[in-house]
Amino acid sequence: MTDPENFADDDEVVEAPPLTLPLDAWHRARSARMVEFAGYMMPVQYEGIIAEHLWTRSSAGLFDVSHMGQLVVSSEAGGMAAAEAALEALLPADLSTLKLGGLRYSLLLGDDGGILDDLIVGRWRDAFQLVVNGATKWDDIAHLREYLPDDITLSHRDEHALLALQGPEAAAVLSALDIQPAMPGIVPPEALSFMQAGPYLWQGRPLGISRSGYTGEDGFEISVRNEDVVALADALAALPQVKPIGLGARDSLRLEAGLPLYGHDLSEATEPVSAGLGFAINKRRRSEGGFPGAARILPLLADGAATRRVGLALQGRMAAREGAQVFVGDHLVGQVTSGGFSPSLNHPIAMAYVDAAQSALGTQLEIDMRGRRLSAEVVPLPFVPHRYFRTGAAR
C-alpha cells in the first residue's frame, strides 16, 4: 500500500525552502541579518540600514545580487543577426545600435504592453547577455523559451554569482585589485563608461565587469564563478573603502535614485509610458513597432497616459508605505508604490502613480496612512542626483 504521508493533498501547496547564495556562509560570518527574498535567503542588513546607506553614498558598498538571473541568448546557425532579431521581437530596444560591450535598459513586455520584467541587455562578441530580476527570473526564462525561435539558444548562467560594488570609491577599489583585461582592446574596468562592460581576469579568474548598478551611484556589477566569489568578496571587503551592504540599504538607495522596483513600482498591470520608461522604447522601434504591446504603447507615447509615476516629498517624519492611497481633498487620485525615509535628505519620500492631471511638479497632495493624512508635494525624480560616470563628462 502507498504511504499517504509521501504525497501532498491535491489542494495543498507545497512551498520549496528558500535557496542559499554562494556567499551565504560569508554573510552569516559577518553577522548579517538574513531574510527570505525572491526565493533566496539574503542579507537585509549588517550594522544598520541608515549607516550602510550613507556609507555607500560616501565610499563603496558591496552588495550580493546573485539572486538575479544571468541569461545568455545566442544562435549557432544564425549568429548575432538571428539572436538580435529574436530579442527585438520580445523587447522594444533597438539592438542594432548597441555596440560591442554596450549595455541597455529594456523591458520584457506582454502582448497587452504590460511589463513582465525590466532588465539589462548587453552585446558580447557571439551572444547577448540579459540580467533579469531575481523574483521573476524563472517566469522570464519560461517566457523566453516559449517565444524565442527554435534556432535560438537560451542559457542560464547559474554557475555564476553577481556582486555590485557601488559608491564614489568603487573605481579606486577596482583599480587597487589589479584586474586585467582578458583580451586586447579592452580598457581597464575603472576606465569603463556607464553602461559599458568587458571581460577581465583577476588572479587568473575570469570576471565579467560592467559599469552599472541600481543605486544611482557610480559603480560596477561583477559576474564571477561561484567557486571564485568568496575569494573576490574577501579581497574587496579587505579594502578600507568597502563594507558589505544589505537589501535594506539597496532599497533606500534605489528609491532616492527614483529607480522603479519590479513587483512594486512595475508589474504586468503597468505599461511603460505611465511608468516613465518611454526612453526604453528606442527611436526606430517607435517608428517601426513590431514589439509586444506596440498597438497600445505607441498611441500612449504620442498622446500621453492617464496616470504617471511621480516622486513625492513628504512633510514631517512619518513615511508613506506601498499601497497607501493618494488624495486631493476627498478625491482619490493615486496610490503609493514605494516609500520610506530618505537618509540623504532627512525626510520621507515616496513614488506613486497619480492621475496625469495631478502629476505636475509642485502639486500638493495628501497620502492616507491608517487614517492620518500626510502632506506631500510632487517633486522631480530622482530625489538624489545620479552620479554615473560617463567618459568625457565633467566630474
C-alpha positions in Angstrom: 0.0 0.0 0.0 1.2 3.5 -0.8 2.2 5.6 2.2 -0.1 8.6 2.2 2.4 10.7 4.1 4.6 10.7 1.0 2.0 12.6 -1.0 0.6 16.1 -0.5 -3.2 16.6 -0.7 -4.3 17.7 -4.2 -5.3 21.1 -2.8 -2.2 21.5 -0.7 0.5 23.9 -1.9 4.0 22.7 -1.0 6.5 25.6 -0.9 10.1 24.8 -1.7 12.5 26.0 1.0 14.5 29.2 0.2 17.7 28.8 -1.8 21.0 29.9 -0.5 23.5 32.2 -2.2 27.1 31.1 -2.9 28.1 33.7 -0.2 25.6 32.5 2.4 28.2 31.5 5.0 30.2 34.6 4.2 27.2 36.8 5.1 26.5 34.9 8.2 30.1 35.1 9.4 29.7 38.9 9.2 26.6 38.9 11.4 24.2 39.7 8.6 20.5 39.6 9.4 19.2 37.1 6.8 15.7 37.2 5.3 13.9 35.4 2.5 13.6 37.4 -0.6 12.9 36.3 -4.2 13.2 32.7 -3.1 16.6 33.1 -1.5 17.9 33.8 1.9 19.6 37.1 1.6 21.3 39.7 3.9 18.9 42.6 4.7 21.5 44.5 6.9 24.7 44.2 8.8 25.3 47.2 11.0 22.1 49.1 10.1 20.3 50.3 7.1 20.9 54.0 7.5 24.7 53.5 8.3 25.0 51.2 5.3 23.1 53.6 3.0 25.3 56.6 4.0 28.5 54.5 3.7 27.6 53.7 0.1 26.9 57.3 -0.7 30.3 58.4 0.6 32.6 55.4 0.0 31.9 51.9 -1.5 29.3 49.3 -0.7 29.5 45.7 -1.6 26.1 44.1 -2.5 25.4 40.4 -3.2 22.9 40.3 -6.0 23.5 36.7 -7.0 19.7 36.0 -6.9 19.3 37.9 -10.2 19.2 35.9 -13.4 22.2 36.0 -15.8 20.9 34.7 -19.1 22.7 34.3 -22.5 20.9 34.4 -25.8 22.8 33.1 -28.9 22.3 31.3 -32.2 24.8 28.8 -33.6 23.1 28.7 -37.0 22.2 32.4 -37.5 24.8 34.1 -35.4 24.3 37.5 -33.8 21.9 38.7 -36.5 19.4 35.9 -35.6 19.8 36.4 -31.9 19.3 40.2 -32.4 16.1 39.7 -34.4 14.7 37.2 -31.9 15.2 39.5 -29.0 13.8 42.5 -30.8 10.6 40.6 -31.3 10.3 40.5 -27.5 11.9 43.7 -26.3 11.3 47.4 -27.5 15.0 48.0 -27.8 16.9 48.8 -30.9 19.7 46.3 -30.6 21.3 47.2 -33.9 22.7 50.4 -32.4 24.1 48.5 -29.3 27.9 48.4 -29.6 30.1 45.6 -28.6 30.4 45.7 -24.8 27.4 48.1 -24.6 24.5 47.7 -22.2 20.9 48.9 -22.5 18.0 49.1 -20.1 15.0 47.4 -21.6 11.6 45.7 -20.8 10.2 42.3 -21.3 6.6 43.1 -22.5 3.4 41.1 -22.7 1.1 41.2 -25.7 -1.0 43.9 -24.0 2.0 46.1 -23.3 2.2 45.1 -19.6 5.7 44.9 -18.1 6.7 41.3 -17.4 10.1 42.5 -16.2 12.7 45.2 -16.6 16.2 44.1 -17.4 19.7 45.0 -18.8 20.7 43.6 -22.1 24.4 43.6 -23.2 26.1 42.7 -26.5 29.1 40.3 -26.4 31.0 39.0 -29.4 28.9 36.0 -30.0 25.8 36.4 -27.8 23.6 38.8 -25.9 23.5 38.7 -22.1 20.4 39.6 -20.1 20.4 40.4 -16.4 16.8 40.0 -15.1 15.2 40.4 -11.7 15.6 37.5 -9.2 11.9 37.4 -8.3 10.9 37.0 -11.9 13.8 35.1 -13.5 12.0 31.7 -13.6 9.0 33.2 -15.3 11.3 35.2 -17.6 13.2 32.0 -18.6 9.9 30.2 -19.3 8.6 33.2 -21.3 11.8 33.4 -23.4 11.9 29.7 -24.0 8.3 29.8 -25.2 8.7 32.7 -27.6 12.2 32.5 -28.8 12.6 30.6 -32.1 13.9 27.0 -32.0 17.2 28.0 -33.5 17.9 30.4 -30.6 19.8 29.1 -27.5 18.9 30.4 -24.1 21.4 29.6 -21.3 21.1 30.3 -17.6 24.4 31.1 -16.1 23.5 29.8 -12.6 27.2 28.8 -12.1 28.0 32.5 -11.7 27.4 34.8 -8.8 26.9 38.6 -9.2 28.3 41.3 -6.9 27.6 45.0 -7.1 30.2 47.5 -5.9 28.6 50.9 -5.6 29.7 54.3 -4.5 32.2 57.1 -5.3 35.2 55.0 -4.3 34.2 52.0 -6.4 36.6 52.7 -9.3 39.5 53.2 -6.9 38.7 49.9 -5.2 38.8 48.0 -8.5 42.0 49.7 -9.6 43.6 48.5 -6.3 42.8 44.9 -7.2 45.0 44.8 -10.3 42.2 43.4 -12.6 43.5 42.9 -16.1 41.6 43.0 -19.5 41.0 39.5 -20.8 41.7 40.4 -24.4 43.4 43.2 -26.4 41.4 46.4 -27.0 39.6 46.3 -23.6 40.1 49.2 -21.3 40.8 48.7 -17.6 37.5 48.4 -15.6 38.0 51.7 -13.9 38.1 53.3 -17.4 34.7 51.9 -18.5 31.9 54.4 -19.0 28.4 54.0 -17.6 26.6 51.1 -19.3 29.7 49.6 -20.8 31.2 46.1 -20.0 34.0 43.8 -20.7 35.8 40.5 -19.9 38.6 40.6 -17.3 40.9 38.4 -15.3 41.8 38.7 -11.6 44.5 36.4 -10.3 43.7 34.2 -13.3 40.0 34.1 -12.5 37.6 35.2 -15.3 35.3 38.1 -14.4 32.6 40.0 -16.4 32.5 43.6 -15.3 30.0 46.3 -16.2 29.9 49.9 -15.0 26.3 49.8 -13.9 24.1 49.3 -10.8 20.8 50.3 -9.2 21.8 52.8 -6.5 22.2 56.0 -8.5 25.9 56.0 -7.6 28.9 55.2 -9.8 29.7 51.6 -9.5 30.2 48.2 -11.1 28.5 44.8 -11.3 30.8 41.8 -11.4 29.9 38.4 -12.7 32.1 35.8 -11.1 32.2 32.0 -11.0 30.6 30.6 -7.8 33.9 28.9 -6.9 35.7 32.2 -7.1 33.2 34.5 -5.4 34.4 34.1 -1.8 38.0 35.0 -2.7 36.8 38.1 -4.6 34.4 39.2 -1.8 37.2 38.7 0.7 39.6 40.8 -1.4 37.1 43.6 -1.9 35.9 43.7 1.8 39.6 43.8 3.0 40.0 47.3 1.5 39.2 50.2 3.9 36.8 51.8 1.5 34.5 48.8 1.3 31.8 47.5 3.6 29.1 44.8 2.9 25.7 46.3 2.4 22.3 44.6 2.7 19.0 44.6 0.8 17.6 47.3 3.1 20.0 50.0 2.0 19.9 48.8 -1.6 16.1 49.6 -1.5 16.5 53.0 0.1 19.3 53.9 -2.3 17.3 53.0 -5.4 14.3 54.9 -4.0 16.4 58.1 -3.6 17.6 57.5 -7.1 14.0 57.3 -8.4 14.5 53.9 -9.8 11.4 51.6 -10.0 11.5 48.2 -8.4 9.7 45.3 -10.2 6.8 43.9 -8.2 6.3 47.3 -6.5 6.5 50.2 -9.0 6.3 47.9 -12.0 4.1 44.9 -12.8 2.1 43.2 -15.6 -0.6 45.8 -14.9 1.8 48.6 -15.7 2.7 49.9 -19.2 6.0 51.8 -19.9 4.5 55.2 -20.6 2.7 55.6 -17.2 5.9 54.2 -15.5 8.0 57.0 -17.1 10.0 54.4 -19.0 9.3 55.6 -22.5 13.0 56.1 -23.1 13.4 52.3 -23.2 11.4 52.3 -26.5 14.1 53.4 -28.9 13.5 55.7 -31.9 13.5 53.0 -34.6 11.1 50.8 -32.6 8.7 53.8 -32.2 8.5 54.2 -35.9 8.5 50.5 -36.9 6.7 48.9 -33.9 6.9 45.1 -34.1 7.3 44.6 -30.3 4.7 43.2 -27.9 2.1 45.7 -26.9 3.0 48.2 -29.6 -0.6 48.8 -30.6 -1.3 50.0 -27.0 2.0 51.7 -26.2 2.7 53.7 -29.3 -0.6 55.8 -29.0 0.3 56.4 -25.4 3.7 57.7 -26.3 2.0 60.2 -28.7 -0.9 61.2 -26.6 0.1 60.6 -23.0 -1.1 58.1 -20.4 -3.9 58.6 -17.9 -1.6 58.1 -14.9 2.0 58.9 -14.3 4.7 57.7 -11.8 5.8 60.7 -9.8 8.1 61.5 -6.9 6.6 62.8 -3.7 8.4 64.7 -0.9 6.5 64.4 2.5 6.4 66.7 5.4 7.1 65.5 8.9 8.8 62.3 9.8 6.2 59.6 9.1 6.8 57.7 5.9 4.2 56.6 3.4 4.2 52.9 2.5 3.3 50.8 -0.5 -0.4 50.7 -1.1 -1.3 54.0 0.7 -3.9 56.0 -1.2 -3.2 59.5 -2.6 -5.9 62.2 -2.4 -6.7 65.7 -3.5 -9.3 66.6 -0.8 -11.8 63.8 -0.9 -10.9 62.7 -4.4 -8.8 59.6 -4.8 -6.1 60.3 -7.4 -3.5 57.6 -7.0 -1.6 55.1 -4.9 1.9 54.9 -3.4 4.1 52.1 -4.8 7.3 52.7 -2.9 8.0 54.8 0.2 10.4 55.3 3.1 12.6 57.7 5.0 15.5 59.2 2.9 18.7 59.1 4.9 20.4 61.5 2.5 17.6 64.1 2.5 16.5 63.5 6.1 12.7 63.4 5.3 10.3 60.8 3.9 9.9 60.3 0.2 7.7 58.1 -2.0 6.9 57.2 -5.5 3.3 56.9 -6.6 1.1 56.6 -9.7 -1.3 59.5 -9.8 -3.8 60.9 -12.3 -2.0 62.8 -15.1 -3.9 66.0 -14.1 -2.3 65.8 -10.6 1.3 65.0 -11.8 2.7 68.5 -12.4 5.7 69.5 -10.3 4.6 71.4 -7.2 1.2 69.8 -7.0 0.0 69.4 -3.4 -1.4 66.0 -2.4 -2.3 64.1 0.7 -1.5 60.4 1.5 -3.7 58.4 3.8 -1.7 56.4 6.3 -4.0 54.4 8.6 -6.5 57.3 8.7 -3.9 60.0 9.1 -3.4 62.4 6.2 0.3 63.2 5.3 1.0 66.3 3.2 3.1 65.6 0.1 4.3 67.6 -2.9 5.1 66.3 -6.4 8.9 66.8 -6.9 11.4 65.9 -9.7 12.9 62.4 -10.0 15.5 61.4 -9.0 15.3 62.7 -5.4 19.1 62.5 -5.2 21.1 63.2 -8.4 22.6 60.3 -10.2 26.4 60.1 -10.1 27.1 57.8 -13.0 30.5 58.1 -14.7 30.4 58.8 -18.4 33.7 59.0 -20.3 34.4 62.6 -21.3 31.8 64.1 -19.0 32.9 66.7 -16.4 33.1 65.4 -12.9 
